[in-house]
Amino acid sequence: MDFLSESILNYSRKFSSPQNQILKELERETQYKILMPRMMSGYLMGSFLQFISKMIEPTYILEIGTYTGYSAICLASGLQKDGELHTIEINEELEDFASKYFKKAKLDNKIKMHIGDAKDITPNLTQTFDIIFIDADKKNYCLYYEIALTKIKKGGYIIIDNVLWSGKVLEKAKTNDIETQEIQKLNKKIEEDNRVENLLLPLRDGVMICKVL
């Protein structure tokens, strides 16, 4: 679902800083070669993540769900000189694709890609993160959120994508619609959670921003 008209989205793109060439190439190749290209963060969401990262200037970022690497490149652009971004992708077939663009963006020395299940990998990471971005399988969103809270520093930010889920969060989820149920549960959980203060933005498919208190 598009929450704003295409003309308004195009207007927003027109009056925002232009997408760099590497991200243009990544987006184009994802559209042509990879299944479900809609999963990619894309220009406006990527620009938003880039702005957040550059404002915070993090030392460590964790991303749960790499896909083809668009959001990782955007987030990594704000890292401090000695900073690192750890990104986790369960689909090993995407590793070479994403790694190619990390190198093109000259960020391969800052981005550490992990292949496997985030539920197994994340608890073993030793860093305390300034930003954690969650954009993976929706049925585990509540679990990823709880894991993130154990890995984030006080004052850090947890950012979660797709929390409006094409508007389905407004409806009563069907019994077999586990993903919608989980996102509804997550949104309610965060709103009632005194460990964070939060803002849900209707950007793209909905993005939740949580500041850890």
C-alpha positions in Angstrom: 0.0 0.0 0.0 1.2 3.5 -0.8 0.1 5.8 2.0 0.9 8.9 -0.2 0.2 9.4 -3.8 3.0 8.7 -6.3 3.0 12.4 -7.3 3.7 13.5 -3.7 6.4 10.8 -3.4 8.0 12.1 -6.6 7.8 15.6 -5.4 9.5 14.6 -2.1 12.3 12.8 -4.1 12.7 15.9 -6.4 13.3 18.2 -3.4 15.6 15.9 -1.5 19.3 15.4 -2.0 19.9 13.1 -5.0 20.6 9.4 -4.6 24.2 8.5 -5.2 25.3 6.5 -8.2 26.2 3.3 -6.3 22.8 3.2 -4.7 21.2 3.8 -8.1 23.0 0.8 -9.5 22.2 -1.3 -6.5 18.5 -0.5 -6.8 18.4 -1.1 -10.5 20.2 -4.5 -10.3 18.0 -5.5 -7.4 14.9 -4.7 -9.5 16.2 -6.8 -12.4 17.8 -9.8 -10.7 16.4 -10.4 -7.2 13.1 -11.8 -6.1 10.7 -9.5 -4.2 12.6 -6.2 -4.9 9.9 -4.4 -2.9 11.8 -5.6 0.2 14.6 -3.1 -0.6 14.5 0.1 1.6 14.8 2.3 -1.5 15.5 6.0 -1.9 13.3 7.8 0.7 13.7 5.3 3.4 17.4 4.9 2.7 17.8 8.7 2.8 16.0 8.8 6.2 18.3 6.1 7.6 21.3 8.0 6.3 20.2 11.2 7.9 19.6 9.4 11.3 23.1 7.8 11.1 24.8 11.0 10.2 23.1 12.9 13.0 24.0 10.3 15.6 27.5 9.5 14.3 27.5 6.0 15.7 30.4 3.8 16.5 28.5 0.5 16.2 25.4 -0.3 14.2 23.5 -3.6 14.0 21.2 -4.4 11.1 18.9 -7.5 11.2 18.0 -8.2 7.6 20.5 -7.2 4.9 18.7 -8.2 1.8 20.8 -6.6 -1.1 22.6 -4.1 1.1 20.9 -0.8 0.4 20.0 0.1 3.9 23.4 -1.1 5.2 25.2 1.3 2.9 22.9 4.2 3.9 23.4 3.5 7.7 27.2 2.9 7.3 27.6 6.4 5.8 27.3 8.0 9.2 29.7 5.8 11.1 32.6 7.3 12.9 36.1 6.7 11.3 36.7 3.6 13.4 33.0 2.5 13.4 31.5 -0.8 12.3 28.2 -2.0 11.0 27.2 -5.6 11.6 24.5 -6.9 9.3 22.8 -10.3 9.4 21.2 -12.0 6.5 19.7 -15.5 6.6 19.7 -16.0 2.8 23.3 -17.0 1.8 22.5 -16.5 -1.9 22.4 -12.7 -1.3 25.9 -12.5 0.3 27.9 -12.0 -2.9 25.4 -9.5 -4.3 25.5 -7.3 -1.2 29.2 -7.7 -0.7 29.9 -6.5 -4.2 28.1 -3.2 -3.5 29.7 -2.8 -0.1 33.0 -2.9 -2.0 31.8 -0.5 -4.7 30.7 1.9 -1.9 34.2 1.5 -0.3 32.5 0.4 2.9 33.6 -3.2 2.9 36.1 -2.4 5.6 33.3 -1.1 7.9 30.5 -3.5 7.1 30.7 -7.0 8.6 28.2 -9.3 7.1 27.0 -12.4 8.9 25.1 -15.2 7.2 22.7 -17.2 9.3 19.8 -16.8 11.8 19.8 -13.5 13.6 18.3 -15.3 16.7 21.5 -17.3 17.0 24.1 -14.7 15.8 23.0 -11.6 17.6 23.4 -12.9 21.2 27.0 -13.7 20.4 28.0 -10.2 19.2 30.1 -8.5 21.8 29.5 -4.9 20.8 27.1 -2.5 22.4 25.3 -0.7 19.5 24.3 2.9 19.0 21.7 2.0 16.4 19.9 -1.2 15.7 17.8 -1.5 12.5 15.3 -4.4 12.3 13.9 -5.3 8.8 13.7 -9.1 8.7 11.1 -11.8 9.0 8.0 -10.3 10.7 6.9 -13.4 12.6 9.9 -12.8 14.9 9.7 -9.1 15.3 8.9 -9.1 19.1 11.8 -11.5 19.7 14.2 -9.3 17.7 13.0 -6.3 19.6 13.7 -7.9 23.0 17.2 -9.1 21.7 17.9 -5.6 20.5 17.2 -4.2 24.0 20.0 -6.4 25.4 22.5 -5.1 22.7 21.7 -1.4 22.6 23.4 1.3 24.7 21.4 3.7 26.9 20.3 6.5 24.7 20.6 4.4 21.6 18.0 4.0 18.9 16.1 0.9 17.7 14.5 1.5 14.3 12.0 -1.1 12.9 10.7 -1.1 9.4 7.3 -2.3 8.0 5.3 -1.6 11.2 2.2 -0.5 9.2 2.3 -3.6 7.1 0.5 -2.2 4.1 -2.3 -0.9 6.4 -3.2 -4.4 7.6 -2.4 -3.3 11.2 -5.7 -1.5 11.1 -7.7 -4.7 10.6 -8.4 -7.6 12.7 -5.8 -10.1 11.7 -7.0 -13.5 10.3 -6.2 -16.5 12.4 -3.5 -17.7 10.0 -2.0 -14.2 9.4 0.9 -14.6 11.8 2.9 -11.7 10.4 0.1 -9.1 10.9 -0.6 -10.4 14.4 3.0 -10.1 15.3 3.4 -6.5 14.1 0.2 -5.5 15.9 1.6 -7.2 19.0 4.9 -5.4 18.6 3.4 -2.0 18.2 1.3 -2.4 21.3 4.2 -3.8 23.2 6.4 -0.8 22.3 3.7 1.7 23.1 3.4 0.2 26.6 7.1 -0.3 27.2 8.6 2.1 29.8 12.1 1.2 28.7 11.8 3.3 25.6 10.1 6.4 24.1 8.8 5.9 20.6 7.5 7.5 17.5 5.7 5.6 14.6 6.2 7.4 11.3 4.0 6.7 8.3 7.1 6.7 6.0 7.0 4.1 3.3 5.4 1.0 5.0 5.8 2.5 8.5 8.9 2.9 10.6 9.0 2.8 14.4 11.8 4.7 16.2 12.6 3.8 19.8 15.0 5.7 22.0 16.2 3.5 24.8 15.8 5.3 28.2 
